[in-house]
Structures are given as structure tokens and as C-alpha cells.
Amino acid sequence: MHRYVRLRKKLLGVEELHMYDVYVPLAECPDKKYTFEEAKEMVKRGLAPLGEDYLALLQEGFDNRWIDVYENKGKRTGAYSWGAYGAHPYVLLNYHGSLKDVFTLAHEMGHALHSWHSDHAQPYLYAGYRIFVAEVASTCNEALLIHDLMNRTEDEIEKRYLINYFLDQFKGTMFRQTMFAEFEMLTHGVMEKGGMMTAGQMKELYLNLNKKYFGEDMVSDPEIAYEWERIPHFYTPFYVYQYATGFAAAIAISSRILSGEPGIVGKYKKFLSGGNSMDPIDLLKLCDVDMSSAEPIKEALAVFEEYLEKMTI
């Protein structure tokens, strides 16, 4: 992470890197628009390693109006997947044709097909998957798609944009959400021991964590000490860590799929079909991903380092 911060400072050409600079793209966004038909084809190509049966389900969703595609008056912003047991999933998009929108399509269809597999394999009581694994299928889809796009493009601007996009996902999920979780663990730990936490103590704790995670090349402005106050997830205790664990598991699984590990696609589909019939840790073990060990984290960080090297070059 500290290497990433140093690289960001160098590429932006600034004497001081501040926290608000982490949201500035390191690469120019390609001035290119994709029709929704093109987006669907890109997603299908990217997810081809998951097999013909997965692609057939994807196509069924595309052909049978599972997706509300475009922005409309009174429609809520963003994108999400939702549904009810006994009916196919529904996906809401606000598609504008950017490359980011293509990734959003892959992401939300990952949620949708996760729900489809679980609903069809499990009775109602066991169909809804737990939050611990909720982002695995969606992130796995994005990782497969970005790998395919990287291999296909000859455009250096687009390639650097894709690398930047993936690095920012790691920064925002693997590291930032873990920092949030550590802040929660430390503050709740004080209370569990009968101690007290004032707002001033929480600000100092948060500022020190920010310095620890982002390193010496980042200027941790005094204002960042207040950021914890506006993070809504902190008011639902011990939620944020699951973003980081789910992301790490997804990267580990996608890496095995891309390497052609024998049997991994079948194991992954068993995971998708598991709902909450097993503990989430045991569900991921179906894919040989043991989240009670450090290995999936190390596998994910190896991918982060790989893309960091590509951006350096």
C-alpha cells in the first residue's frame, strides 16, 4: 500500500500528496462509449472461463428483461440486484455507456446469478446467502472481466485506465475497509474492558490509523481525523471487514479460474449454489479458499503487486 501511495505521488507530480488526492485518476479515462449490446458482449467474453452453462444463464437474463437498463425520471441512482425467492433476480442499472458502466453490469449480474444458483439449489430457509460472501461473485466477475479486457486491448491509455481501476478497488476495499475494521475493533475493545472513548480520543485513534495505513508519503491532514463520524457502516457494528474478506476470497477464486486449476469452476458453482446451507467459511472452502488462514489474503495481495508493477512500467 505504501508503494502504491509513493507511485500515486510520483505519477500525479505533486510535492505533497493529500488524502483527497487518492480519488484523482492515475490514468485518463478513455473517451469511448459502449452501447448496451456491446457491453453485454464484453461481459460474456470476460466470463467465458465460467463455462457455457453460466453464459447461458447470463444470456437468459439479458434476453428476458431481468435488467432495467437506463436512467429514467424518478428512478433511484446507482445500481443493485434484488429479487424474491421463486422468481428470477432483477437488476437495476443507470447505464450511460462508460467502461465503468460495463464493469457495473458484470458486477450486478454476479449478484443476480449468485442468487439464481442459491434459489434453485436451496429451499427457502437456506437460499439467502450471508453478507460475508455477498460480494464474492460480483467481484469475481469484475476480476475476470478486467483480465480479459487487459489481454484484448492494444490501447495503452485504456490499459492504464484498467490497471488504475483495479488498483483503486484494492485500495478502497482491501486496505481502507480493513482500516475501518481495525478502528471498530479498537474502539469497541476499549468499551468491552469498561473504558471510555471520547470524540477526541476517537479522532486521535483514527488519525493514527490513517498514518499507519497510508504511510509517510501521504499527508494526513487534521481534517481526516473527523472522517469516522460520517461512515454510516460504523453505526452497524462489525460490518465493514466483510468487504475486505469477500474481496480477497473473490480475487483468490478468480486467479485459480484464470490459471485453469482443474475442477475449480465446478467447485465455484457449488459455492454459488450454497446459499446459507453452510457456514460462510465452509462454503468458501468448497473452492479451496480458507478464510481462517492468511493464504487468500496473500494471494489477493500478490495480484495487487502484479498490477502495481504493470502501472510502474
N, C-alpha and C positions, 0 to 999 in steps of 0.2 A: 504493500500500500504506500509506503514511504517512497519507493521508487516511482510509483505512479504519480505521486504528488510532485516529485522533482521533475519528471517528464512533462507534466502539465505546465509547470512554471517555465520550463525551457521553451516549449512549443508556443506558449502564449506570449513569450518575450517580455515578461514583466519583472520588475525589480523585486516586488513583493507580491506574493500570492495570498489572497484573502479567501475566506470561506465562500463568499458569493461568486468567486471565480470558478468554483468546481462545476458550475452549471453552464459555463461557456463552452460550446463545442470545440473540440480539438481539430476537427476537420469540417470543411464546408459541406453542407447538405446538398446532395446532387439536385440540380434544377430539373427534376424529371417527375412526371406524373404517370400513374398506372391506372388503367381502367379497372373496374372491379373484376371483369373477366380475366384480365392479365394477372391480377392479384391472386385469384383462385388457382390459376395455372402455376404460379410461382410457389404457392404453398403446397400444392400437390407434388411438384418436383422435389421440394425440400423434404417432404415427409415420406417420400418413396421408400426409404430404408425400413419403414414400419410395415411394409407388405401390402399386397393387393387388397386384403380384406379391410384393412384400416382405410386405404384410399377409397374403397367402395362406400364405406360409411361416410367418409368426408364428402364424397360426391352426392350421396343421398341428402345430406344436409344442404349442400349447395343447390340441389335441384328441387327441393321440396319446401322451400320458404321457411327454413329454420332461422334465417337471418334477416333482421330489419337493418338494411344497409346504410341508408343515407340520413343526414341531418334533416329535421323537419320541425315545423313550428310546434312548440310545447313539448318537444322530446327532451328528455334529460341528457346531459352531456356525458362524455366518456364512453366506456364500453364494458359490457359484462355478459355473463352467461347465467341463465336461470331456467327453472322448469319445475315440473311436478312429476312425481312417480306415476308411471303408467302412460306418460306422454313423452314425445321426443323433446330434447332440450331446445331452448330458444336463445339466440344470441342477439344482443343489441349493439350496433356499431354506429358511429358517426363518420362514415368513410369520406375522405377528401382526396384520396389518390396519392398520398405521400408514401415513401418507403416505410415510415413508422406505422402507417395505417396497414400496410401489408403484414408487418410483424404482429400488429394487434389482431388481425384476422387469424393468424396462426395460433396466437396465444388463447383467444377466446374459444376457438374450435378445439383446442386441447382440453379446456374445461368441459366443453359440451360432450366430447367423445369419452372423456373420463366418466361423466355422469351416465352416458348411454351404456357403457360397458357394465358399470356397477348396478344400474337399474335392471338390466337384463339378466344379470347373473345372481342377484341377491333378492330375497324377499324385502318387503317394505322396511321392516325393522332394521335391516343391516345394509340398506342401499346407500345411505348418505355417508360420504367419506368424511373423515375428520379433518380439521383445519391444518393439522401437522403435515398432511400430504396434499392439501388442496392446490398448491401451486406447482406440484411436480410435473404433471402432464403438460400444463401450459408452458412452463419454462423449457421443458424438454423439446417441445415443438419449436420454440424460438431458437434453441441451440442448433437443432437440425437444419432449420431454415438458413440461419446465418452461415453455417458451414457450406451449404450448397451455393448460396449467393457468392460467397468468397471465392469458391472454386470456379464459378462461371464468369465472373466479371473480369474484363480487361481494363476497365476504367479505374485509374489509380485514385481519383477523387472519391468514387463510390466505395472502393476497397477501404480507404482510410476512414470514411464515414462509418462503415460497417464495424471496423475494429473499435472506433470510438464508441459506438453504440453499445458494443458488448462490454468494453471496459467500464463504461458508466453503469451498466447493470451490476457488475461485480462490486463496484464502489458503493452503489446505493443499497445493495442488498446484503452481500456477504459481510461487508465491513460496517456500514452505517447502522444496519439493523442489529448487528452484534453489539455495537457500541451502545445502542439504545437498551438492549437487553442487559448489558453489564450495569448500566445506570440503574435500571429497575432492581436488579439483584442486590446491588449495594445499598440502595435506599431502603428497600423492604427489609434487608438484613439488619440494618440499624434498629428498625422498629420491632422486629422479632425479638431482639435482645433487650427490649424495654427502653431503648434510647429515643431520642427526639431528633427530628430533622426540620430545621428552619428553612425558609426560602433561600436565605443567604448561604447556608451550607449546601443546599442542593445546587445552587448556581456554581459554587466553587467546585463541587464534585463534577458537574457536567463540563465545565471549562477544562478541568484537568484531564478528563477522559478525551475530550476533543483534541487536546495537545498530544496525548498518547497515541491516538489512532491516526492522526494526520501528519504528525512528525514536525521536525524543526523547520522544514521548508514552507510550512503553512503558518500564516499569521492568524492566530486565534483571537480575533477581535473581542473586546469585552462584551459586546452585544450577544455573542454566540452563547454566553452563559445563561441567557434567558430562553433559549430555544426549547428546552424541555417543557416549558409551560404550555406551548402551543401544539404539542404532539398528542393528538387525540387518543392514540393507542395506549398511552400511559394510564389512561383512565379505565382501561380494561386490562388489568394486570397480567403480565407474562403472556403476551400475545405476539410481540414483535420478533422474538427469537425464531419463530416458526418460518418466517420469511427466509432467514439465512439457512436454516437446516433444509427446508424444501428446495431452495435454490441449489445448494451443494449436492443434494441427492439427485436432482434433475441433471446437473452437469455430469455427475458420475455415470448416470444411466446413459445419457446421450453419447458420451465418449465411448462407452462399451458398444453401443449400437453402431457408431461410425467406424469403430475398429473391426467390426464384423465378428465380435465374440460369438461363438457357437451357442445357439439356444437363447440368446438374450432377448430377442424380440418376443418370443413366446412367453418368457418369464415376465417381461414388461406387461404383456396383455393380461396375465394372471393378476398382476398388481392392479391394473386398471379395473379389473372385474371384482376386486376385493371389497369395495365399499368400506364399511366398518365392521366386517365379519372377523377381523383380526386386529390386534394392537398395531398402530401405525409402524412401529419399529419392525415388527414381524412381517408386515406387508412389504416393506422395502427390502427385507432380507430375501424375499422371493426373487428379487433382481440382483442378489448377492451384494446389496448395499447395506452395510451395517452401521446405522447412525449412532450406535452406542460406542463406536470406535472413532478414531481420528481419520481413518483412511478416506472416507468420502470427501472430507474437508480438504485433505491433501491433494486428492485427485482434482477437485474443483480449482484449487489454488494453482496447480500445475497448468491448467488451461488458462487461467488468468495471466500467469507468467508468459505462456506461449504467445498470447495476443499482445502483451506488453512489449515483448521482443519485436513483434511484427510492426508495431507502431513506432518503435525506436528506429528500426531500419528505414 
